[in-house]
Structures are given as C-alpha cells and as structure tokens.
Amino acid sequence: MQRTVIVIGLVLLVGGLLWPWVSRIPLGRLPGDIIMQKSSFRIYFPLTTMILVSVVLSLILWLLRR
C-alpha cells in the first residue's frame, strides 16, 4: 500500500511539473470529439480523446504488470 501511494504521488508530481508542455497537446480538439452548440448552451463530448487516453493508460498498466 505504501509503495502504491508513493508511486501515485510521484506520477502526480511529474504530471504537475510537465503541465506547461502537456497542456499544448491538442487533446480535446481531436476529430471525432462531439461538440453541439446552440445559442444558449454548448455540449462537449470528447469521444475520441477518451478512447485515446484509455488505450494509452491500458498500455501503460499492461507494461507495468509484466
């Protein structure tokens, strides 16, 4: 349990330090992301972004378990 908490903390630390560069990645504006705009509201559903993030996280977790 302690090891898991330390790893999660390190991942959050590295993510925070890399945030200025990570925020420039065009995630959330990929083809396939659904945006519906009307005059009074906007609905945004990042379908392609969610699939891409899921595949990357699954690959990382698979590699860590090997």
C-alpha positions as CSV (number, residue, x, y, z in Angstrom):
1,M,0.0,0.0,0.0
2,Q,2.8,2.4,0.8
3,R,4.5,1.7,-2.5
4,T,1.3,2.5,-4.4
5,V,0.8,5.8,-2.6
6,I,4.4,6.8,-3.3
7,V,4.1,5.9,-7.0
8,I,0.8,7.8,-7.3
9,G,2.4,10.8,-5.6
10,L,5.4,10.7,-8.0
11,V,3.1,10.5,-11.0
12,L,1.2,13.5,-9.8
13,L,4.4,15.4,-9.2
14,V,5.8,14.6,-12.6
15,G,2.5,15.5,-14.2
16,G,2.4,18.8,-12.4
17,L,5.9,19.6,-13.5
18,L,5.2,18.7,-17.1
19,W,1.9,20.5,-17.2
20,P,3.1,23.6,-19.2
21,W,4.1,21.2,-22.1
22,V,1.3,18.7,-21.7
23,S,-1.3,21.5,-22.0
24,R,-0.1,22.2,-25.5
25,I,-1.1,18.8,-26.7
26,P,-4.3,19.1,-28.7
27,L,-6.2,16.6,-26.6
28,G,-9.9,17.6,-26.5
29,R,-9.8,19.0,-30.1
30,L,-9.4,15.8,-32.0
31,P,-11.5,14.7,-35.0
32,G,-14.4,12.6,-33.6
33,D,-14.9,14.8,-30.5
34,I,-18.6,15.8,-30.4
35,I,-19.4,19.5,-30.0
36,M,-23.0,20.7,-30.2
37,Q,-23.6,24.4,-30.0
38,K,-26.9,26.3,-29.7
39,S,-27.5,29.9,-29.0
40,S,-27.8,29.5,-25.2
41,F,-25.7,26.4,-24.4
42,R,-22.8,24.2,-25.6
43,I,-22.4,20.4,-25.1
44,Y,-18.9,18.9,-25.5
45,F,-18.3,15.1,-25.5
46,P,-14.6,14.2,-26.1
47,L,-15.3,10.7,-27.5
48,T,-12.0,10.3,-29.5
49,T,-9.9,11.8,-26.7
50,M,-11.4,9.5,-24.1
51,I,-10.7,6.4,-26.3
52,L,-7.1,7.6,-26.9
53,V,-6.5,8.2,-23.2
54,S,-8.0,4.8,-22.3
55,V,-5.8,3.0,-24.8
56,V,-2.6,4.7,-23.6
57,L,-3.4,4.1,-19.9
58,S,-4.3,0.5,-20.6
59,L,-1.0,0.0,-22.4
60,I,1.0,1.6,-19.6
61,L,-0.7,-0.5,-17.0
62,W,-0.2,-3.6,-19.1
63,L,3.5,-2.9,-19.3
64,L,3.8,-2.2,-15.6
65,R,2.2,-5.6,-14.8
66,R,4.6,-7.6,-16.9
